[in-house]
Amino acid sequence: MFFKRPVEIPSQSQALEGRDTAIPTAETHFVNGRPLKGDLPDGFETIILGMGCFWGVEQMFWGLDGVWMTAVGYAAGHTPNATYEEVCTGKTGHNEVVLICYDPQIIAIDDLLKVFWENHDPTQGMRQGNDRGTQYRSGIYTYSDAQEKAVKDSLAAFQAQLSAKGFGAITTEVLPAPEFYYAEEPHQQYLAKNPSGYCGLKGTGVSCPIGLNA
């Protein structure tokens, strides 16, 4: 079924209509019990990352020291308040993403980006391994100029490393953060609820020369 999904993002006129109200989701994080919505502690920041199936992506980040909260959802498409089934049709334009709230005094943006770059293949376009479709594209969605600069600097640094190992151009979508739509409750912290669940993420084996005391 993966190979039949669209690999081009639909235009707004082609996208599913969606709905005016948010779909139901969990109230608290299954792992740490913190609220998925609401105000963050002072000084905390957020970033949105897409790097394939969001179940495995979220698991990579929720246990990092300095990460306050994670949530999975849909972003960078056209359909408001889309469901998982709608996103899977490829007719919403959305990416499967993870919202990460973190304390920059404990974990720097470069540390998060190192995990991002090293744990998927950002050169694959509209796919990640056997997962094919627009919802599996690599993407970084920023909330500040400082985040955007860090992303672009890290992308250039990692591209140099990838090119030296024979990989192609990075296809990661880098945009100011669009609206984030929370995914349904079963998808939140999915692999904590289903430890034997699917995770198809695989890195390139190339080290990114930033973050975590690189």
Backbone as a chain_set.jsonl record, in Angstrom:
{"seq": "MFFKRPVEIPSQSQALEGRDTAIPTAETHFVNGRPLKGDLPDGFETIILGMGCFWGVEQMFWGLDGVWMTAVGYAAGHTPNATYEEVCTGKTGHNEVVLICYDPQIIAIDDLLKVFWENHDPTQGMRQGNDRGTQYRSGIYTYSDAQEKAVKDSLAAFQAQLSAKGFGAITTEVLPAPEFYYAEEPHQQYLAKNPSGYCGLKGTGVSCPIGLNA", "coords": {"N": [[0.818, -1.205, 0.0], [2.091, 1.169, 0.527], [3.361, 2.051, -1.787], [1.433, 3.087, -3.412], [0.645, 5.518, -2.583], [0.237, 9.076, -3.0], [2.937, 11.099, -4.238], [3.247, 13.74, -4.542], [2.567, 16.929, -3.269], [-0.724, 17.998, -2.764], [-2.519, 20.773, -4.249], [-4.13, 23.583, -2.621], [-6.746, 23.733, -3.541], [-7.162, 21.15, -4.37], [-7.064, 19.672, -2.077], [-8.437, 17.8, 0.729], [-11.416, 18.827, 2.461], [-11.662, 18.99, 5.274], [-12.33, 20.073, 8.666], [-13.993, 22.291, 11.033], [-13.594, 22.072, 13.749], [-11.352, 20.856, 16.305], [-9.99, 17.553, 16.317], [-10.61, 14.915, 18.7], [-8.155, 14.294, 21.262], [-5.467, 13.06, 23.379], [-5.209, 14.254, 26.774], [-3.021, 14.369, 28.443], [0.516, 13.565, 28.527], [1.464, 10.291, 27.857], [3.764, 9.126, 28.888], [5.178, 10.937, 30.632], [3.193, 12.339, 31.931], [2.65, 15.042, 31.679], [0.736, 17.954, 30.6], [-0.551, 17.959, 27.264], [-1.288, 20.209, 25.956], [-1.395, 23.801, 26.342], [0.139, 26.437, 28.349], [3.704, 26.839, 28.328], [6.514, 26.358, 30.58], [8.32, 29.294, 31.644], [10.711, 30.568, 29.358], [11.029, 28.244, 27.917], [11.101, 26.517, 24.724], [9.731, 25.677, 21.467], [9.711, 23.359, 18.719], [9.014, 21.933, 15.523], [9.262, 18.772, 14.082], [9.664, 16.619, 11.285], [10.25, 13.389, 10.187], [9.621, 10.99, 8.991], [7.543, 8.14, 9.822], [5.573, 9.119, 12.516], [5.414, 7.821, 14.963], [7.821, 6.485, 15.72], [9.569, 8.637, 15.596], [8.722, 10.378, 17.636], [9.328, 8.836, 19.897], [12.109, 8.944, 19.924], [12.667, 11.403, 20.995], [11.236, 11.976, 23.403], [12.46, 11.083, 25.739], [14.805, 12.51, 26.056], [17.095, 14.417, 27.958], [16.023, 17.485, 29.104], [13.984, 17.802, 27.288], [10.712, 18.692, 27.521], [8.078, 18.055, 26.76], [6.411, 16.073, 24.312], [4.474, 15.72, 21.326], [2.48, 14.131, 18.855], [1.425, 14.919, 15.525], [-0.121, 16.659, 12.762], [1.008, 18.69, 10.074], [1.857, 21.481, 7.906], [0.287, 21.178, 5.697], [-2.875, 21.477, 3.959], [-5.448, 20.825, 4.869], [-7.682, 21.528, 7.397], [-7.683, 20.345, 10.753], [-7.375, 17.585, 10.178], [-7.914, 14.005, 9.977], [-6.161, 10.953, 10.894], [-6.65, 8.975, 8.994], [-7.386, 10.539, 6.811], [-5.017, 11.987, 6.32], [-3.407, 9.887, 5.525], [-4.329, 9.365, 2.972], [-2.964, 11.051, 1.34], [-4.094, 13.35, 0.443], [-4.261, 15.655, 1.911], [-1.991, 17.139, 2.174], [-0.51, 17.28, 4.442], [2.247, 16.692, 6.706], [3.5, 14.019, 8.719], [4.3, 14.788, 11.926], [6.282, 15.815, 14.816], [5.743, 17.667, 17.67], [7.937, 19.379, 19.674], [8.714, 20.358, 22.863], [10.98, 22.147, 24.733], [13.69, 22.785, 27.081], [15.926, 25.196, 26.532], [18.123, 25.763, 28.091], [19.026, 23.4, 28.986], [19.018, 21.494, 26.918], [20.291, 22.154, 23.827], [19.308, 23.722, 20.712], [20.933, 22.761, 18.649], [21.578, 20.234, 19.628], [19.139, 18.868, 19.455], [18.828, 18.973, 16.701], [20.966, 17.433, 15.845], [20.158, 14.845, 16.615], [17.931, 14.687, 14.974], [19.054, 14.837, 12.28], [20.747, 12.6, 12.203], [19.19, 10.343, 12.492], [17.476, 9.63, 10.437], [17.053, 9.406, 6.864], [17.633, 12.172, 5.169], [17.604, 12.656, 2.461], [15.752, 11.529, 0.835], [13.381, 12.532, -0.238], [9.928, 12.3, -0.788], [9.521, 10.147, 1.095], [10.441, 7.607, 3.499], [12.493, 5.132, 3.798], [10.664, 2.193, 3.369], [8.289, 3.479, 3.722], [6.271, 5.402, 1.903], [5.191, 8.47, 0.532], [3.678, 11.749, 0.801], [3.32, 12.402, 3.47], [5.486, 11.439, 4.809], [7.698, 12.971, 4.447], [10.845, 14.642, 4.994], [11.132, 17.226, 7.331], [11.515, 20.459, 8.854], [10.246, 22.765, 11.092], [10.151, 25.962, 12.126], [10.167, 28.281, 14.948], [11.391, 30.703, 15.358], [13.766, 33.243, 14.352], [16.311, 32.623, 15.215], [16.209, 29.848, 15.544], [15.762, 29.131, 12.869], [18.175, 29.965, 11.663], [19.985, 28.241, 12.973], [19.074, 25.796, 12.006], [19.558, 26.029, 9.207], [22.321, 26.351, 9.191], [23.113, 23.897, 10.295], [22.112, 22.165, 8.398], [23.708, 22.753, 6.169], [26.196, 21.947, 7.166], [25.781, 19.217, 7.608], [25.129, 18.388, 5.057], [27.577, 18.6, 3.749], [28.986, 16.51, 4.983], [27.397, 14.318, 4.196], [27.632, 14.443, 1.395], [30.31, 13.863, 1.098], [30.263, 11.2, 1.633], [28.949, 10.141, -0.464], [26.202, 10.509, -0.686], [23.131, 12.037, -1.897], [21.532, 15.245, -2.49], [20.177, 17.015, 0.298], [16.739, 16.903, 1.032], [15.104, 18.061, 2.838], [12.355, 19.851, 4.074], [12.235, 23.159, 5.025], [10.653, 25.428, 6.963], [8.867, 28.304, 8.306], [7.084, 27.666, 11.314], [4.04, 26.104, 10.705], [0.461, 25.867, 11.376], [-0.121, 23.526, 13.927], [-1.676, 20.456, 14.127], [-3.064, 18.389, 16.438], [-2.656, 14.874, 16.594], [-4.814, 11.978, 16.865], [-5.742, 10.41, 20.011], [-4.81, 7.592, 20.261], [-2.43, 7.658, 18.796], [-0.659, 9.262, 20.156], [2.374, 9.091, 21.848], [2.711, 6.472, 20.972], [4.453, 4.202, 20.792], [5.156, 3.784, 23.405], [2.838, 2.821, 24.455], [2.514, 0.649, 22.861], [4.859, -1.342, 22.773], [6.02, -3.156, 20.968], [5.451, -2.124, 18.555], [5.454, -0.775, 15.158], [8.373, 0.687, 13.742], [10.004, 2.287, 11.35], [12.294, 3.789, 10.958], [15.544, 4.739, 9.877], [18.857, 5.706, 9.987], [21.518, 7.327, 8.065], [24.005, 6.566, 8.8], [25.933, 8.444, 8.825], [27.724, 10.86, 10.603], [26.613, 13.836, 12.172], [28.179, 16.941, 12.384], [27.569, 18.619, 14.655], [26.223, 19.735, 17.81], [25.584, 18.084, 21.01], [28.136, 18.189, 22.208], [29.776, 17.987, 19.977]], "CA": [[0.0, 0.0, 0.0], [2.936, 2.344, 0.612], [3.8, 2.493, -3.089], [0.312, 3.682, -4.126], [0.335, 6.833, -2.04], [0.755, 10.183, -3.817], [4.249, 11.631, -3.869], [3.213, 15.175, -4.797], [1.662, 17.619, -2.356], [-1.844, 18.586, -3.51], [-2.783, 22.199, -4.069], [-5.205, 23.818, -1.66], [-8.022, 23.421, -4.182], [-7.256, 19.697, -4.509], [-6.994, 19.042, -0.757], [-9.677, 17.513, 1.428], [-11.978, 20.024, 3.104], [-11.393, 19.023, 6.708], [-13.423, 20.446, 9.577], [-13.739, 23.501, 11.807], [-13.268, 21.773, 15.144], [-10.235, 19.944, 16.513], [-10.339, 16.17, 16.603], [-10.256, 14.571, 20.093], [-6.835, 13.725, 21.502], [-5.168, 12.873, 24.798], [-4.989, 15.475, 27.546], [-1.701, 14.337, 29.065], [1.548, 12.72, 27.938], [1.36, 8.945, 28.424], [5.008, 8.754, 29.552], [5.568, 11.804, 31.749], [2.013, 12.875, 32.592], [2.479, 16.485, 31.508], [-0.332, 18.292, 29.659], [-0.128, 18.086, 25.869], [-1.623, 21.554, 25.504], [-1.324, 24.803, 27.398], [1.338, 27.266, 28.432], [4.966, 26.212, 28.699], [7.284, 27.115, 31.576], [9.049, 30.448, 31.106], [12.005, 30.322, 28.745], [11.032, 27.036, 27.101], [10.877, 26.744, 23.3], [9.148, 24.568, 20.723], [10.072, 23.177, 17.323], [8.277, 20.825, 14.917], [10.136, 17.97, 13.234], [9.103, 15.497, 10.548], [11.342, 12.56, 9.674], [9.05, 9.683, 8.731], [6.428, 7.751, 10.69], [5.754, 9.908, 13.734], [5.503, 6.997, 16.17], [9.226, 6.296, 16.082], [10.213, 9.936, 15.771], [8.415, 10.89, 18.972], [10.047, 8.053, 20.892], [13.505, 9.377, 19.96], [12.839, 12.688, 21.662], [10.571, 12.218, 24.68], [13.31, 10.756, 26.873], [16.023, 13.309, 26.104], [17.188, 15.366, 29.065], [15.715, 18.841, 28.66], [12.731, 17.802, 26.535], [9.624, 18.786, 28.483], [6.869, 17.408, 26.272], [6.309, 15.791, 22.886], [3.144, 15.324, 20.851], [2.456, 13.882, 17.415], [0.337, 15.593, 14.836], [-0.06, 16.895, 11.319], [1.326, 20.095, 9.792], [2.417, 21.876, 6.605], [-0.641, 20.858, 4.621], [-3.981, 22.394, 3.71], [-6.712, 20.387, 5.444], [-7.752, 21.821, 8.83], [-8.164, 19.31, 11.666], [-7.449, 16.315, 9.447], [-7.773, 12.75, 10.71], [-5.062, 10.104, 10.425], [-7.076, 8.325, 7.756], [-7.332, 11.531, 5.73], [-3.608, 12.255, 6.028], [-2.864, 8.715, 4.823], [-4.723, 9.376, 1.558], [-2.107, 11.95, 0.587], [-4.911, 14.43, -0.103], [-4.314, 16.791, 2.835], [-0.721, 17.865, 2.096], [0.151, 17.317, 5.744], [3.359, 15.84, 7.081], [3.453, 13.468, 10.067], [5.326, 15.554, 12.631], [6.317, 15.796, 16.277], [5.936, 18.941, 18.368], [8.883, 19.168, 20.764], [8.858, 21.491, 23.772], [12.253, 21.862, 25.407], [14.369, 23.822, 27.854], [17.2, 25.437, 25.85], [19.221, 25.822, 29.056], [19.463, 22.019, 29.234], [19.292, 20.879, 25.617], [20.359, 23.197, 22.808], [18.693, 23.41, 19.419], [21.866, 21.928, 17.888], [21.477, 18.867, 20.126], [17.943, 18.294, 18.851], [19.059, 18.817, 15.263], [21.865, 16.292, 15.647], [19.306, 13.661, 16.663], [17.126, 14.723, 13.754], [19.805, 14.521, 11.058], [21.419, 11.303, 12.237], [18.285, 9.214, 12.684], [16.692, 9.319, 9.244], [17.762, 9.771, 5.637], [16.97, 13.389, 4.699], [17.814, 12.825, 1.017], [14.842, 10.62, 0.135], [12.18, 13.167, -0.779], [8.619, 11.967, -0.216], [9.534, 8.786, 1.625], [11.457, 7.212, 4.471], [12.557, 3.693, 3.632], [9.496, 1.642, 2.684], [7.151, 4.379, 3.913], [6.275, 6.346, 0.786], [4.073, 9.395, 0.498], [4.006, 13.105, 1.221], [3.283, 12.512, 4.93], [6.738, 10.926, 5.36], [8.815, 13.818, 4.02], [11.682, 15.254, 6.017], [10.758, 18.625, 7.486], [11.791, 21.191, 10.091], [9.351, 23.916, 11.115], [10.779, 26.751, 13.183], [9.384, 29.317, 15.615], [12.162, 31.928, 15.559], [14.889, 33.46, 13.436], [17.479, 31.911, 15.741], [16.035, 28.444, 15.174], [15.948, 29.006, 11.418], [19.608, 30.047, 11.372], [20.605, 27.003, 13.444], [18.685, 24.74, 11.07], [20.252, 26.188, 7.933], [23.747, 26.076, 9.427], [23.288, 22.457, 10.493], [21.856, 21.519, 7.107], [24.917, 22.912, 5.342], [27.259, 21.128, 7.74], [25.483, 17.802, 7.392], [25.217, 18.127, 3.615], [28.988, 18.378, 3.419], [29.328, 15.169, 5.429], [26.689, 13.363, 3.347], [28.22, 14.464, 0.057], [31.602, 13.178, 1.164], [29.987, 9.763, 1.711], [28.279, 9.718, -1.674], [24.758, 10.733, -0.661], [22.66, 13.148, -2.701], [21.148, 16.5, -1.847], [19.153, 17.0, 1.344], [15.436, 17.359, 0.541], [14.337, 18.486, 4.012], [11.545, 21.064, 3.972], [12.496, 24.068, 6.142], [9.639, 26.475, 6.875], [8.333, 28.795, 9.577], [6.12, 26.695, 11.827], [2.626, 26.273, 10.37], [-0.413, 25.39, 12.449], [0.065, 22.126, 14.32], [-2.925, 19.792, 14.471], [-2.784, 17.205, 17.243], [-3.192, 13.594, 16.15], [-5.731, 11.306, 17.763], [-5.154, 9.872, 21.249], [-4.018, 6.371, 20.13], [-1.123, 7.912, 18.184], [0.213, 9.967, 21.093], [3.282, 8.191, 22.564], [2.24, 5.167, 20.507], [5.372, 3.099, 21.072], [5.122, 3.508, 24.84], [1.627, 2.02, 24.654], [2.653, -0.554, 22.03], [6.323, -1.456, 22.684], [6.452, -3.941, 19.805], [4.893, -1.483, 17.363], [6.296, -0.524, 13.993], [9.22, 1.878, 13.6], [10.824, 2.007, 10.174], [13.326, 4.797, 10.77], [16.922, 4.273, 9.764], [19.752, 6.786, 9.599], [22.471, 7.081, 6.985], [25.292, 6.159, 9.347], [26.838, 9.585, 8.747], [27.654, 11.685, 11.807], [26.435, 15.274, 11.979], [29.233, 17.593, 13.185], [27.047, 19.662, 15.543], [25.442, 19.294, 18.946], [26.016, 17.068, 21.959], [29.573, 18.333, 22.373], [30.477, 17.559, 18.76]], "C": [[0.852, 1.256, 0.0], [3.215, 2.922, -0.768], [2.68, 3.178, -3.877], [-0.018, 5.081, -3.627], [0.932, 7.934, -2.898], [2.108, 10.673, -3.316], [4.372, 13.095, -4.27], [2.192, 15.805, -3.861], [0.523, 18.253, -3.15], [-1.92, 20.094, -3.301], [-3.931, 22.361, -3.084], [-6.559, 23.462, -2.263], [-8.239, 21.92, -4.338], [-7.377, 18.989, -3.168], [-8.382, 18.764, -0.186], [-10.115, 18.716, 2.257], [-11.642, 20.115, 4.58], [-12.597, 19.472, 7.507], [-13.016, 21.648, 10.429], [-13.279, 23.23, 13.224], [-12.143, 20.746, 15.247], [-10.734, 18.53, 16.794], [-9.92, 15.838, 18.037], [-8.852, 13.977, 20.177], [-6.637, 13.541, 22.996], [-4.987, 14.231, 25.475], [-3.581, 15.532, 28.117], [-0.781, 13.365, 28.334], [1.537, 11.364, 28.634], [2.592, 8.571, 29.234], [5.287, 9.618, 30.778], [4.402, 12.508, 32.446], [1.793, 14.366, 32.425], [1.38, 16.789, 30.494], [0.205, 18.463, 28.237], [-0.384, 19.487, 25.323], [-1.507, 22.521, 26.675], [0.003, 25.532, 27.402], [2.55, 26.448, 28.867], [5.614, 26.992, 29.846], [8.06, 28.243, 30.908], [10.397, 30.031, 30.538], [12.073, 29.072, 27.89], [10.694, 27.383, 25.648], [10.26, 25.504, 22.657], [9.709, 24.544, 19.305], [9.274, 21.979, 16.821], [9.206, 20.102, 13.957], [9.354, 16.855, 12.564], [10.236, 14.688, 9.941], [10.887, 11.132, 9.402], [7.895, 9.408, 9.67], [6.582, 8.367, 12.073], [5.8, 9.087, 15.013], [6.951, 6.874, 16.641], [9.95, 7.599, 16.338], [9.972, 10.456, 17.184], [9.209, 10.142, 20.037], [11.5, 8.484, 21.019], [13.715, 10.587, 20.857], [12.269, 12.758, 23.071], [11.449, 11.919, 25.894], [14.581, 11.57, 26.982], [15.982, 14.291, 27.272], [16.981, 16.779, 28.538], [14.482, 18.937, 27.788], [11.573, 17.696, 27.517], [8.405, 17.966, 28.054], [6.999, 17.156, 24.783], [4.863, 15.447, 22.559], [3.229, 15.102, 19.359], [1.259, 14.575, 16.79], [0.616, 15.756, 13.36], [0.176, 18.381, 11.075], [1.829, 20.235, 8.37], [1.565, 21.443, 5.433], [-1.75, 21.888, 4.524], [-5.244, 22.074, 4.51], [-6.766, 20.665, 6.946], [-8.325, 20.645, 9.612], [-8.367, 17.969, 10.958], [-7.352, 15.129, 10.395], [-6.584, 11.975, 10.15], [-5.426, 9.447, 9.099], [-7.014, 9.29, 6.587], [-5.893, 11.839, 5.342], [-3.014, 11.115, 5.204], [-3.292, 8.642, 3.363], [-3.769, 10.192, 0.702], [-2.836, 13.164, 0.043], [-5.076, 15.601, 0.864], [-3.079, 17.687, 2.693], [0.063, 17.854, 3.385], [1.323, 16.344, 5.835], [3.067, 15.259, 8.463], [4.61, 14.079, 10.846], [5.23, 15.365, 14.142], [6.582, 17.212, 16.777], [6.807, 18.665, 19.582], [9.004, 20.453, 21.573], [10.065, 21.2, 24.663], [12.793, 23.079, 26.149], [15.734, 24.068, 27.213], [18.387, 25.606, 26.789], [19.789, 24.432, 29.338], [19.833, 21.32, 27.932], [19.206, 21.954, 24.54], [19.672, 22.749, 21.529], [19.62, 22.532, 18.585], [21.824, 20.466, 18.343], [20.265, 18.155, 19.52], [18.154, 18.038, 17.358], [20.008, 17.67, 14.956], [21.074, 14.98, 15.66], [18.464, 13.559, 15.397], [17.921, 14.237, 12.548], [20.328, 13.093, 11.058], [20.482, 10.106, 12.277], [17.254, 9.01, 11.581], [17.542, 9.703, 8.042], [17.065, 10.978, 5.022], [17.135, 13.655, 3.209], [16.763, 12.085, 0.193], [13.575, 11.256, -0.417], [10.928, 12.734, -0.047], [8.561, 10.523, 0.267], [10.526, 8.704, 2.775], [11.477, 5.698, 4.442], [11.374, 3.187, 2.826], [8.239, 2.482, 2.852], [7.199, 5.462, 2.839], [5.02, 7.195, 0.804], [4.47, 10.736, 1.081], [4.037, 13.249, 2.739], [4.578, 12.057, 5.585], [7.933, 11.787, 4.957], [9.58, 14.373, 5.22], [11.334, 16.739, 6.119], [11.139, 19.191, 8.84], [11.008, 22.492, 10.037], [9.675, 24.743, 12.356], [9.867, 27.862, 13.717], [10.147, 30.623, 15.821], [13.259, 32.032, 14.516], [16.118, 32.693, 13.892], [17.396, 30.427, 15.414], [16.294, 28.247, 13.679], [17.429, 29.053, 11.046], [20.319, 28.759, 11.79], [20.301, 25.853, 12.497], [19.477, 24.843, 9.778], [21.751, 25.933, 8.078], [23.995, 24.575, 9.564], [23.063, 21.7, 9.196], [23.099, 21.594, 6.223], [26.049, 22.017, 5.85], [27.025, 19.652, 7.469], [25.54, 17.45, 5.904], [26.65, 17.851, 3.191], [29.427, 16.968, 3.802], [28.672, 14.106, 4.548], [27.323, 13.279, 1.963], [29.549, 13.718, 0.019], [31.44, 11.662, 1.209], [29.174, 9.268, 0.515], [26.769, 9.857, -1.683], [24.403, 11.955, -1.506], [22.281, 14.355, -1.871], [20.082, 16.273, -0.785], [17.856, 17.585, 0.789], [14.553, 17.895, 1.666], [13.632, 19.821, 3.765], [11.803, 21.916, 5.215], [11.568, 25.265, 6.0], [9.363, 27.065, 8.26], [7.207, 27.875, 10.025], [4.696, 27.026, 11.39], [1.769, 25.846, 11.55], [-0.186, 23.899, 12.67], [-1.276, 21.574, 14.748], [-2.605, 18.494, 15.217], [-3.425, 15.963, 16.629], [-4.068, 12.983, 17.238], [-4.998, 10.649, 18.94], [-4.343, 8.598, 21.041], [-2.621, 6.589, 19.57], [-0.157, 8.617, 19.125], [1.029, 8.947, 21.902], [2.964, 6.723, 22.235], [3.158, 4.025, 20.93], [5.57, 2.844, 22.567], [3.921, 2.635, 25.178], [1.729, 0.67, 23.939], [4.144, -0.807, 21.785], [6.827, -2.262, 21.493], [5.94, -3.358, 18.497], [5.934, -1.166, 16.32], [7.11, 0.761, 14.134], [10.199, 1.611, 12.473], [11.953, 2.993, 9.944], [14.718, 4.179, 10.727], [17.778, 5.432, 9.277], [20.683, 6.386, 8.476], [23.785, 6.503, 7.484], [26.328, 7.264, 9.313], [26.636, 10.456, 9.982], [27.495, 13.153, 11.443], [27.38, 16.033, 12.915], [28.725, 18.76, 14.032], [26.429, 18.982, 16.755], [26.09, 18.221, 19.796], [27.538, 17.004, 22.052], [30.38, 17.85, 21.165], [31.714, 18.396, 18.543]], "O": [[0.406, 2.303, -0.469], [3.299, 4.14, -0.922], [2.949, 3.791, -4.91], [-0.877, 5.755, -4.196], [2.011, 7.76, -3.465], [2.381, 10.66, -2.116], [5.478, 13.632, -4.332], [1.091, 15.283, -3.682], [0.777, 18.974, -4.115], [-1.442, 20.618, -2.295], [-4.618, 21.396, -2.753], [-7.429, 22.942, -1.563], [-9.379, 21.466, -4.429], [-7.756, 17.818, -3.124], [-9.366, 19.401, -0.562], [-9.29, 19.518, 2.696], [-11.365, 21.203, 5.086], [-13.74, 19.283, 7.091], [-11.833, 21.976, 10.529], [-12.634, 24.081, 13.838], [-12.0, 19.878, 14.386], [-11.771, 18.34, 17.429], [-8.963, 16.425, 18.542], [-8.416, 13.252, 19.282], [-7.534, 13.831, 23.788], [-4.655, 15.224, 24.827], [-3.008, 16.613, 28.262], [-1.233, 12.469, 27.621], [1.595, 11.294, 29.862], [2.491, 7.78, 30.172], [5.598, 9.093, 31.847], [4.605, 13.199, 33.444], [0.836, 14.908, 32.979], [1.114, 15.969, 29.614], [1.275, 19.036, 28.031], [0.233, 19.899, 24.341], [-1.518, 22.12, 27.839], [0.875, 25.279, 26.57], [2.444, 25.506, 29.653], [5.293, 28.162, 30.057], [8.413, 28.147, 29.732], [11.13, 29.251, 31.145], [13.071, 28.852, 27.203], [10.077, 28.413, 25.375], [10.269, 24.419, 23.239], [10.125, 25.569, 18.765], [8.901, 21.107, 17.606], [9.859, 20.727, 13.121], [8.495, 16.223, 13.179], [11.092, 15.242, 9.252], [11.655, 10.183, 9.558], [7.327, 10.334, 10.25], [7.601, 8.166, 12.733], [6.19, 9.61, 16.057], [7.264, 7.125, 17.805], [10.837, 7.67, 17.189], [10.899, 10.916, 17.85], [9.709, 10.755, 20.98], [12.073, 8.401, 22.106], [14.796, 10.78, 21.413], [12.773, 13.537, 23.881], [11.2, 12.454, 26.975], [15.37, 11.354, 27.902], [14.954, 14.916, 27.535], [17.686, 17.217, 27.629], [13.973, 20.035, 27.562], [11.469, 16.719, 28.258], [7.783, 17.279, 28.864], [7.627, 17.938, 24.069], [4.124, 14.946, 23.406], [3.966, 15.804, 18.666], [0.23, 14.789, 17.43], [1.473, 15.083, 12.787], [-0.381, 19.23, 11.772], [2.18, 19.254, 7.714], [2.05, 21.347, 4.306], [-1.589, 23.031, 4.951], [-6.03, 22.976, 4.796], [-5.976, 20.097, 7.7], [-9.309, 20.028, 9.205], [-9.395, 17.312, 11.122], [-6.779, 15.232, 11.479], [-6.067, 12.292, 9.078], [-4.601, 9.374, 8.189], [-6.63, 8.902, 5.484], [-5.583, 11.942, 4.155], [-2.216, 11.348, 4.296], [-2.671, 7.919, 2.584], [-3.755, 10.051, -0.521], [-2.268, 13.93, -0.735], [-5.941, 16.451, 0.657], [-3.123, 18.863, 3.053], [1.184, 18.362, 3.433], [1.378, 15.328, 5.142], [2.453, 15.928, 9.295], [5.77, 13.909, 10.471], [4.249, 14.838, 14.667], [7.534, 17.866, 16.351], [6.472, 17.828, 20.419], [9.352, 21.505, 21.037], [10.156, 20.134, 25.271], [12.416, 24.221, 25.888], [16.622, 23.225, 27.339], [19.534, 25.595, 26.343], [20.894, 24.3, 29.863], [20.851, 20.631, 27.86], [18.164, 22.588, 24.368], [19.48, 21.557, 21.293], [19.146, 21.641, 17.881], [22.014, 19.56, 17.531], [20.35, 16.993, 19.122], [17.716, 17.02, 16.822], [19.874, 17.007, 13.927], [21.295, 14.109, 14.818], [18.307, 12.481, 14.824], [17.49, 13.308, 11.864], [20.348, 12.443, 10.013], [20.926, 8.969, 12.112], [16.27, 8.297, 11.773], [18.628, 10.262, 8.195], [16.008, 10.826, 4.411], [16.841, 14.754, 2.739], [16.877, 12.024, -1.031], [12.762, 10.556, -1.02], [10.871, 12.793, 1.181], [7.663, 9.77, -0.108], [11.335, 9.606, 2.991], [10.587, 5.049, 4.992], [11.103, 3.682, 1.732], [7.23, 2.225, 2.195], [8.067, 6.335, 2.867], [3.923, 6.7, 1.059], [5.481, 10.847, 1.774], [4.717, 14.137, 3.25], [4.764, 12.259, 6.785], [9.076, 11.358, 5.117], [9.029, 14.546, 6.307], [11.25, 17.429, 5.103], [11.092, 18.491, 9.852], [11.091, 23.235, 9.059], [9.499, 24.287, 13.486], [8.939, 28.314, 13.045], [9.603, 31.562, 16.402], [13.633, 31.046, 13.882], [16.877, 32.175, 13.073], [18.398, 29.814, 15.046], [16.97, 27.298, 13.281], [17.886, 28.273, 10.21], [21.157, 28.244, 11.05], [21.171, 25.028, 12.216], [20.013, 23.843, 9.302], [22.375, 25.363, 7.183], [24.963, 24.045, 9.019], [23.741, 20.709, 8.923], [23.487, 20.604, 5.602], [26.769, 21.406, 5.061], [27.958, 18.919, 7.141], [25.95, 16.35, 5.536], [26.903, 16.97, 2.369], [30.145, 16.307, 3.052], [29.305, 13.112, 4.193], [27.526, 12.19, 1.425], [29.871, 13.035, -0.953], [32.363, 10.923, 0.866], [28.756, 8.111, 0.483], [26.115, 9.368, -2.604], [25.254, 12.796, -1.794], [22.657, 14.473, -0.704], [19.193, 15.437, -0.952], [17.869, 18.638, 0.151], [13.369, 18.154, 1.45], [14.242, 20.788, 3.308], [11.61, 21.447, 6.337], [11.673, 26.03, 5.04], [9.596, 26.406, 9.273], [6.457, 27.362, 9.194], [4.2, 28.116, 11.676], [2.294, 25.502, 12.609], [-0.074, 23.122, 11.722], [-1.942, 22.135, 15.618], [-1.946, 17.608, 14.673], [-4.578, 15.991, 16.2], [-4.056, 13.426, 18.386], [-3.801, 10.371, 18.87], [-3.25, 8.505, 21.6], [-1.719, 5.795, 19.835], [1.054, 8.57, 18.907], [0.471, 8.062, 22.551], [2.955, 5.861, 23.114], [2.678, 2.985, 21.381], [6.096, 1.799, 22.951], [3.985, 1.806, 26.086], [1.118, -0.316, 24.352], [4.643, -0.515, 20.698], [7.96, -2.062, 21.054], [5.986, -4.013, 17.455], [7.136, -1.273, 16.562], [6.601, 1.788, 14.585], [11.118, 0.805, 12.618], [12.519, 3.037, 8.852], [15.019, 3.227, 11.447], [17.461, 6.066, 8.27], [20.648, 5.254, 7.994], [24.59, 6.008, 6.696], [27.471, 7.06, 9.722], [25.502, 10.752, 10.359], [28.15, 13.655, 10.53], [27.376, 15.787, 14.121], [29.393, 19.791, 14.114], [26.144, 17.785, 16.723], [27.018, 17.538, 19.365], [28.144, 15.934, 21.985], [31.506, 17.372, 21.302], [32.438, 18.187, 17.569]]}, "num_chains": 1, "name": "protein.A"}
